[in-house]
């Protein structure tokens, strides 16, 4: 009978160990679920502007445009950007690049829109409207008389 009792003790001990491990597994699963729930509460676009810059693929048109604007040191019109990139200045390319740059500008990431079809970089800071923009506005623009 001593042999049977020894096996019973070993069995009971192993079952207790399994229960303890199952409890640890439940606690770890609850902790993981709490972390995942907390992540859902955080905004998805938590990035610094320097992190956002690294999101541009090297060699892409946007990365080349960013580098070109940095080299120029000031905002450039879309036609000039296309010319310096060596791309055709047709409607398709203008609309495509201007739309993409405008999207970044609306989000305040990397690029800014300083005037119609003129783009700069966020790192340039805020720029005053250019004389071209002011010249384009009709005289009665902003007046209250009709």
Backbone as a chain_set.jsonl record, in Angstrom:
{"seq": "XXXXXXXXXXXXXXXXXXXXXXXXXXXXXXXXXXXXXXXXXXXXXXXXXXXXXXXXXXXXXXXXXXXXXXXXXXXXXXXXXXXXXXXXXXXXXXXXXXXXXXXXXXXXXXXXXXXXXXXXXXXXXXXXXXXXXXXXXXXXXXXXXX", "coords": {"N": [[0.8, -1.19, 0.0], [2.041, 1.228, 0.483], [3.27, 2.029, -1.829], [1.16, 2.712, -3.511], [0.083, 4.896, -2.083], [2.209, 6.69, -2.296], [2.199, 7.217, -5.05], [-0.307, 8.441, -5.174], [0.163, 10.755, -3.642], [2.07, 12.018, -5.285], [0.49, 12.451, -7.543], [-1.505, 14.173, -6.499], [0.131, 16.333, -5.78], [1.074, 17.159, -8.322], [-1.344, 17.883, -9.541], [-2.002, 20.06, -7.954], [0.092, 21.76, -8.669], [-0.538, 22.165, -11.373], [-3.01, 23.514, -11.092], [-2.06, 25.861, -9.913], [-0.428, 26.872, -11.978], [-2.406, 27.246, -13.928], [-3.827, 29.316, -12.728], [-1.903, 31.344, -12.787], [-1.731, 31.633, -15.544], [-4.337, 32.579, -16.134], [-4.215, 35.049, -14.793], [-2.144, 36.315, -16.225], [-3.334, 36.425, -18.748], [-5.498, 38.124, -18.213], [-4.084, 40.463, -17.612], [-2.838, 40.946, -20.082], [-5.12, 41.429, -21.661], [-6.019, 43.779, -20.455], [-3.927, 45.524, -21.148], [-4.242, 45.554, -23.948], [-6.798, 46.694, -24.153], [-6.235, 49.213, -23.097], [-4.509, 50.197, -25.068], [-6.306, 50.582, -27.157], [-7.556, 52.903, -26.413], [-5.726, 54.888, -26.884], [-4.69, 57.464, -29.193], [-4.286, 56.76, -32.689], [-2.391, 58.051, -34.269], [-0.047, 58.89, -32.871], [2.693, 60.424, -33.164], [5.852, 61.951, -33.422], [6.968, 64.876, -35.197], [9.441, 64.363, -36.299], [9.471, 61.6, -36.423], [7.476, 61.22, -38.296], [8.685, 62.171, -40.599], [10.458, 60.162, -41.183], [8.812, 58.296, -42.183], [8.542, 58.622, -44.875], [9.341, 56.987, -47.786], [12.636, 56.443, -48.791], [13.874, 57.768, -51.782], [11.408, 57.969, -52.923], [8.912, 59.981, -54.598], [7.85, 61.868, -52.831], [9.816, 61.972, -50.808], [11.937, 62.932, -52.321], [10.853, 65.396, -53.021], [10.665, 66.619, -50.487], [13.42, 66.778, -49.863], [14.253, 68.422, -51.946], [12.852, 70.805, -51.395], [14.03, 71.436, -48.947], [16.615, 71.941, -49.805], [16.135, 74.149, -51.451], [15.202, 75.933, -49.564], [12.95, 77.47, -49.238], [9.367, 77.836, -49.789], [7.97, 76.384, -52.785], [6.357, 76.705, -56.004], [4.099, 74.259, -57.397], [4.557, 73.682, -60.105], [7.239, 74.367, -60.418], [8.42, 72.573, -58.661], [7.811, 70.118, -59.928], [9.294, 70.508, -62.258], [11.941, 70.639, -61.265], [12.096, 68.075, -60.254], [12.189, 66.686, -62.547], [9.983, 65.735, -63.819], [7.18, 65.433, -66.08], [5.26, 68.386, -66.716], [2.473, 68.103, -66.756], [-1.148, 68.002, -66.462], [-1.996, 65.717, -65.05], [0.258, 64.911, -63.48], [0.62, 67.27, -61.965], [-1.801, 67.426, -60.506], [-1.714, 65.007, -59.101], [0.683, 65.133, -57.486], [0.24, 67.576, -56.125], [-2.127, 66.983, -54.754], [-1.311, 64.934, -53.011], [0.668, 66.264, -51.499], [-0.952, 68.254, -50.38], [-2.565, 66.721, -48.717], [-0.754, 65.882, -46.717], [-0.158, 68.44, -45.771], [-2.633, 69.309, -44.749], [-2.84, 67.689, -42.516], [-0.797, 68.707, -41.094], [1.736, 67.668, -41.26], [5.016, 67.307, -42.19], [4.813, 68.73, -44.822], [3.706, 72.023, -45.877], [1.133, 74.233, -47.002], [1.551, 77.129, -48.542], [0.504, 78.939, -50.284], [-1.835, 79.062, -53.036], [-1.254, 76.135, -54.815], [1.403, 76.135, -53.978], [4.017, 74.932, -52.079], [5.645, 74.23, -48.984], [7.859, 73.373, -46.278], [7.101, 72.116, -43.014], [9.075, 72.643, -41.201], [10.053, 75.097, -42.018], [8.545, 76.956, -40.779], [5.884, 79.353, -40.15], [4.852, 81.203, -42.93], [4.582, 84.45, -44.388], [1.89, 85.58, -46.499], [2.55, 85.51, -49.963], [3.391, 88.075, -52.393], [2.273, 87.427, -54.811], [-0.061, 86.031, -54.16], [-1.586, 88.004, -52.907], [-1.915, 89.737, -55.071], [-3.594, 88.28, -56.677], [-6.094, 88.426, -55.568], [-9.312, 89.89, -55.916], [-10.196, 93.4, -55.877], [-12.556, 93.979, -54.476], [-12.694, 91.921, -52.727], [-13.461, 90.724, -49.614], [-14.812, 93.001, -48.847], [-17.702, 94.481, -47.395], [-19.795, 95.578, -48.819], [-22.32, 95.261, -51.317]], "CA": [[0.0, 0.0, 0.0], [2.894, 2.394, 0.527], [3.539, 2.445, -3.203], [-0.048, 3.376, -3.99], [-0.001, 6.183, -1.403], [3.234, 7.559, -2.888], [1.683, 7.67, -6.347], [-1.409, 9.363, -4.914], [0.758, 12.02, -3.215], [2.66, 12.633, -6.475], [-0.624, 12.896, -8.38], [-2.094, 15.335, -5.838], [1.096, 17.419, -5.877], [1.092, 17.618, -9.713], [-2.608, 18.575, -9.78], [-1.889, 21.368, -7.296], [0.995, 22.543, -9.515], [-1.311, 22.523, -12.574], [-3.951, 24.559, -10.688], [-1.284, 27.078, -9.696], [-0.042, 27.37, -13.296], [-3.62, 27.749, -14.584], [-4.123, 30.605, -12.101], [-0.936, 32.294, -13.349], [-2.128, 31.845, -16.933], [-5.51, 33.456, -16.118], [-3.761, 36.39, -14.403], [-1.389, 36.874, -17.345], [-4.307, 36.715, -19.808], [-6.232, 39.323, -17.805], [-3.155, 41.579, -17.754], [-2.703, 41.193, -21.516], [-6.37, 42.029, -22.115], [-6.034, 45.167, -19.957], [-3.001, 46.28, -21.996], [-4.857, 45.731, -25.26], [-7.885, 47.661, -23.989], [-5.613, 50.523, -22.917], [-3.998, 50.623, -26.375], [-7.432, 51.035, -27.971], [-7.912, 54.252, -25.993], [-4.722, 55.832, -27.362], [-4.849, 57.845, -30.6], [-3.46, 55.947, -33.573], [-1.35, 58.845, -34.919], [0.835, 59.504, -31.896], [4.023, 60.447, -33.736], [6.459, 63.277, -33.464], [7.181, 65.258, -36.587], [10.644, 63.71, -36.811], [9.088, 60.233, -36.784], [6.687, 61.282, -39.513], [9.596, 62.34, -41.72], [11.069, 58.886, -41.498], [7.823, 57.461, -42.846], [8.657, 58.766, -46.315], [10.3, 56.028, -48.35], [13.751, 57.069, -49.496], [13.797, 57.6, -53.227], [10.051, 58.219, -53.411], [8.7, 61.353, -55.063], [7.669, 62.733, -51.663], [11.116, 62.163, -50.166], [12.699, 63.817, -53.203], [10.264, 66.731, -52.889], [11.106, 67.136, -49.186], [14.83, 67.134, -49.98], [14.324, 69.55, -52.875], [12.398, 71.998, -50.669], [15.064, 71.76, -47.97], [17.72, 72.536, -50.547], [15.7, 75.478, -51.899], [15.108, 76.768, -48.369], [11.706, 78.233, -49.205], [8.286, 77.173, -50.525], [8.031, 76.453, -54.246], [5.123, 76.328, -56.702], [4.062, 72.864, -57.844], [5.179, 73.588, -61.431], [8.688, 74.414, -60.213], [8.777, 71.296, -58.025], [7.802, 69.099, -60.979], [10.412, 70.793, -63.162], [13.171, 70.237, -60.587], [12.067, 66.613, -60.117], [12.355, 66.103, -63.874], [8.721, 65.103, -64.223], [6.406, 66.271, -67.006], [4.405, 69.349, -66.028], [1.114, 67.955, -67.27], [-2.218, 68.097, -65.47], [-2.021, 64.5, -64.234], [1.331, 64.981, -62.485], [0.352, 68.394, -61.055], [-2.899, 67.057, -59.604], [-1.27, 63.911, -58.247], [1.628, 65.596, -56.473], [-0.398, 68.615, -55.301], [-3.086, 66.319, -53.868], [-0.577, 64.232, -51.966], [1.277, 67.272, -50.622], [-2.045, 68.9, -49.638], [-2.98, 65.794, -47.66], [0.201, 66.032, -45.627], [-0.28, 69.794, -45.236], [-3.854, 69.373, -43.934], [-2.559, 67.022, -41.247], [0.286, 69.415, -40.431], [2.883, 66.767, -41.239], [6.095, 67.45, -43.161], [4.618, 69.779, -45.813], [2.713, 73.067, -45.636], [0.65, 74.907, -48.205], [1.716, 78.545, -48.224], [-0.3, 79.691, -51.252], [-2.393, 78.088, -53.981], [-0.267, 75.35, -55.563], [2.751, 76.423, -53.488], [4.234, 74.092, -50.908], [6.888, 74.347, -48.241], [8.022, 72.37, -45.232], [6.698, 72.536, -41.676], [10.259, 73.149, -40.51], [10.269, 76.483, -42.416], [7.718, 77.815, -39.932], [4.795, 80.008, -40.863], [5.311, 82.225, -43.865], [3.621, 85.48, -44.743], [1.417, 85.393, -47.859], [3.412, 86.126, -50.958], [2.775, 89.151, -53.159], [1.465, 86.813, -55.864], [-1.372, 85.696, -53.611], [-2.324, 89.246, -52.696], [-2.257, 90.29, -56.375], [-4.645, 87.486, -57.29], [-7.378, 88.713, -54.945], [-9.979, 91.059, -56.472], [-10.24, 94.54, -54.97], [-13.736, 93.94, -53.614], [-12.605, 90.762, -51.847], [-13.492, 91.043, -48.193], [-15.62, 94.177, -48.528], [-19.05, 94.118, -46.97], [-20.809, 96.165, -49.711], [-22.683, 94.385, -52.441]], "C": [[0.851, 1.266, 0.0], [3.171, 2.933, -0.875], [2.351, 3.209, -3.774], [-0.194, 4.771, -3.368], [1.025, 7.174, -1.959], [2.776, 8.105, -4.239], [0.549, 8.684, -6.177], [-0.872, 10.738, -4.497], [1.374, 12.762, -4.411], [1.581, 13.199, -7.397], [-1.248, 14.158, -7.794], [-1.17, 16.552, -5.961], [1.109, 18.008, -7.296], [-0.198, 18.361, -10.046], [-2.586, 19.968, -9.14], [-0.997, 22.297, -8.122], [0.263, 23.02, -10.777], [-2.302, 23.631, -12.244], [-3.239, 25.893, -10.495], [-0.877, 27.705, -11.043], [-1.251, 27.91, -14.06], [-4.006, 29.115, -14.023], [-3.175, 31.672, -12.646], [-1.29, 32.631, -14.795], [-3.336, 32.779, -17.011], [-5.109, 34.886, -15.768], [-3.007, 37.066, -15.557], [-2.332, 37.234, -18.494], [-5.107, 37.972, -19.479], [-5.352, 40.562, -17.954], [-2.988, 41.952, -19.226], [-3.955, 41.878, -22.069], [-6.467, 43.49, -21.672], [-5.097, 46.045, -20.787], [-3.605, 46.56, -23.364], [-6.001, 46.735, -25.2], [-7.329, 49.077, -23.827], [-5.087, 51.058, -24.245], [-5.112, 51.157, -27.256], [-7.831, 52.472, -27.635], [-6.932, 55.305, -26.501], [-4.997, 56.209, -28.808], [-3.862, 57.061, -31.464], [-2.29, 56.723, -34.163], [-0.486, 59.596, -33.916], [2.256, 59.379, -32.432], [4.577, 61.849, -33.584], [6.727, 63.61, -34.916], [8.435, 64.619, -37.134], [10.359, 62.257, -37.167], [8.324, 60.215, -38.086], [7.587, 61.427, -40.733], [10.206, 61.014, -42.139], [10.087, 57.939, -42.179], [7.877, 57.592, -44.36], [9.722, 57.788, -46.805], [11.391, 56.776, -49.088], [13.634, 56.758, -50.977], [12.413, 57.838, -53.795], [9.945, 59.68, -53.848], [8.546, 62.304, -53.881], [8.989, 62.989, -50.947], [11.983, 63.094, -51.007], [12.177, 65.251, -53.105], [10.689, 67.372, -51.587], [12.562, 67.608, -49.272], [15.02, 68.358, -50.874], [13.928, 70.851, -52.174], [13.412, 72.409, -49.602], [16.233, 72.463, -48.649], [17.366, 73.953, -51.0], [15.597, 76.444, -50.722], [13.857, 77.614, -48.28], [10.637, 77.465, -49.985], [8.433, 77.383, -52.032], [6.674, 76.115, -54.844], [5.229, 74.902, -57.239], [4.732, 72.694, -59.206], [6.701, 73.565, -61.315], [9.179, 73.107, -59.587], [8.84, 70.203, -59.081], [8.992, 69.27, -61.92], [11.72, 70.31, -62.537], [13.249, 68.726, -60.359], [12.279, 65.919, -61.463], [11.114, 65.371, -64.35], [7.999, 66.017, -65.209], [5.455, 67.178, -66.226], [2.983, 69.297, -66.585], [0.115, 67.936, -66.111], [-2.213, 66.901, -64.517], [-0.966, 64.564, -63.134], [1.11, 66.11, -61.489], [-0.699, 68.008, -60.025], [-2.45, 65.987, -58.616], [-0.362, 64.404, -57.122], [0.992, 66.64, -55.556], [-1.395, 67.983, -54.323], [-2.404, 65.614, -52.715], [0.038, 65.22, -50.98], [0.213, 67.973, -49.782], [-2.523, 68.019, -48.496], [-2.053, 65.877, -46.459], [0.054, 67.401, -44.968], [-1.513, 69.921, -44.342], [-3.637, 68.755, -42.561], [-1.439, 67.713, -40.475], [1.556, 68.591, -40.34], [3.785, 67.021, -42.447], [5.914, 68.658, -44.072], [3.578, 70.8, -45.346], [2.294, 73.653, -46.981], [0.644, 76.397, -47.893], [0.895, 79.439, -49.123], [-0.919, 78.654, -52.186], [-1.28, 77.446, -54.816], [1.176, 75.682, -55.199], [2.935, 75.694, -52.163], [5.606, 74.33, -50.307], [6.968, 73.221, -47.238], [7.604, 72.954, -43.89], [7.886, 73.169, -40.961], [10.61, 74.584, -40.912], [9.52, 77.441, -41.5], [6.612, 78.439, -40.762], [5.354, 81.116, -41.725], [4.2, 83.222, -44.105], [3.129, 85.21, -46.16], [2.314, 86.139, -48.838], [2.656, 87.212, -51.701], [1.889, 88.589, -54.254], [0.056, 86.522, -55.38], [-2.201, 86.96, -53.437], [-2.751, 89.857, -54.022], [-3.419, 89.545, -57.018], [-6.035, 87.824, -56.739], [-8.009, 89.948, -55.588], [-10.08, 92.158, -55.42], [-11.409, 94.453, -53.998], [-13.725, 92.741, -52.672], [-12.558, 91.217, -50.401], [-14.312, 92.271, -47.851], [-17.048, 93.732, -48.231], [-20.12, 94.671, -47.892], [-21.078, 95.218, -50.854], [-23.229, 95.183, -53.56]], "O": [[0.378, 2.303, -0.465], [3.291, 4.141, -1.076], [2.521, 4.23, -4.44], [-0.557, 5.722, -4.061], [0.737, 8.365, -2.078], [2.94, 9.289, -4.536], [0.45, 9.655, -6.927], [-1.385, 11.765, -4.939], [1.222, 13.977, -4.539], [1.734, 14.284, -7.958], [-1.494, 15.118, -8.525], [-1.632, 17.664, -6.215], [1.152, 19.228, -7.453], [-0.161, 19.364, -10.759], [-3.09, 20.932, -9.716], [-1.294, 23.483, -8.26], [0.436, 24.165, -11.195], [-2.437, 24.585, -13.009], [-3.765, 26.939, -10.875], [-0.971, 28.92, -11.22], [-1.142, 28.915, -14.761], [-4.465, 29.98, -14.769], [-3.605, 32.789, -12.935], [-1.164, 33.78, -15.218], [-3.367, 33.675, -17.855], [-5.607, 35.833, -16.376], [-3.211, 38.249, -15.828], [-2.135, 38.259, -19.147], [-5.367, 38.793, -20.359], [-5.837, 41.61, -18.382], [-2.994, 43.132, -19.576], [-3.849, 42.812, -22.865], [-6.941, 44.34, -22.426], [-5.435, 47.188, -21.096], [-3.495, 47.672, -23.881], [-6.154, 47.547, -26.113], [-7.893, 50.032, -24.362], [-5.207, 52.252, -24.518], [-4.892, 52.091, -28.027], [-8.382, 53.177, -28.48], [-7.266, 56.489, -26.545], [-5.484, 55.382, -29.579], [-2.754, 56.741, -31.033], [-1.283, 56.116, -34.527], [-0.222, 60.787, -34.08], [2.938, 58.381, -32.2], [3.827, 62.825, -33.616], [6.716, 62.726, -35.773], [8.501, 64.349, -38.334], [10.942, 61.731, -38.115], [8.494, 59.305, -38.897], [7.29, 60.869, -41.79], [10.442, 60.779, -43.324], [10.487, 56.895, -42.694], [7.314, 56.755, -45.066], [10.848, 57.766, -46.306], [11.108, 57.642, -49.915], [13.335, 55.631, -51.37], [12.247, 57.903, -55.013], [10.79, 60.506, -53.503], [9.054, 63.425, -53.918], [9.251, 64.115, -50.522], [12.685, 63.948, -50.466], [12.956, 66.203, -53.107], [11.042, 68.551, -51.569], [12.895, 68.699, -48.811], [15.849, 69.222, -50.589], [14.59, 71.876, -52.339], [13.627, 73.601, -49.378], [16.768, 73.447, -48.138], [18.203, 74.854, -50.939], [15.874, 77.635, -50.866], [13.709, 78.399, -47.344], [10.955, 76.554, -50.749], [8.943, 78.405, -52.491], [5.919, 75.331, -54.268], [6.326, 74.408, -57.501], [5.398, 71.687, -59.448], [7.372, 72.826, -62.036], [10.24, 72.601, -59.951], [9.807, 69.444, -59.132], [9.618, 68.292, -62.326], [12.518, 69.647, -63.2], [14.341, 68.163, -60.279], [12.52, 64.712, -61.514], [11.199, 64.481, -65.197], [8.183, 67.234, -65.18], [4.911, 66.778, -65.197], [2.373, 70.333, -66.85], [0.494, 67.865, -64.942], [-2.404, 67.064, -63.312], [-1.272, 64.296, -61.972], [1.377, 65.943, -60.299], [-0.522, 68.23, -58.827], [-2.773, 66.056, -57.431], [-0.608, 64.125, -55.949], [1.184, 66.594, -54.341], [-1.487, 68.417, -53.175], [-2.861, 65.686, -51.574], [-0.06, 65.035, -49.767], [0.44, 68.258, -48.606], [-2.851, 68.52, -47.42], [-2.509, 65.935, -45.317], [0.133, 67.513, -43.745], [-1.454, 70.566, -43.295], [-4.178, 69.232, -41.563], [-1.157, 67.35, -39.333], [2.367, 68.797, -39.437], [3.337, 66.951, -43.592], [6.778, 69.535, -44.097], [2.699, 70.496, -44.539], [3.027, 73.569, -47.966], [-0.157, 76.872, -47.088], [0.614, 80.584, -48.767], [-0.555, 77.48, -52.126], [-0.475, 78.138, -55.44], [2.074, 75.525, -56.026], [2.12, 75.819, -51.248], [6.584, 74.591, -51.007], [6.236, 72.235, -47.331], [7.741, 74.156, -43.662], [7.721, 74.123, -40.201], [11.389, 75.234, -40.215], [9.841, 78.629, -41.46], [6.427, 78.098, -41.931], [6.224, 81.876, -41.298], [3.019, 82.882, -44.034], [3.882, 84.657, -46.962], [2.772, 87.249, -48.569], [1.427, 87.268, -51.65], [0.87, 89.188, -54.599], [-0.913, 86.742, -56.107], [-3.383, 86.984, -53.78], [-3.833, 90.438, -54.108], [-4.153, 90.121, -57.821], [-7.042, 87.534, -57.385], [-7.325, 90.952, -55.788], [-10.054, 91.884, -54.22], [-11.274, 94.811, -52.828], [-14.662, 92.566, -51.893], [-11.699, 92.013, -50.02], [-14.498, 92.567, -46.671], [-17.525, 92.729, -48.76], [-21.277, 94.27, -47.768], [-20.202, 94.478, -51.302], [-23.592, 94.626, -54.596]]}, "num_chains": 1, "name": "protein.A"}
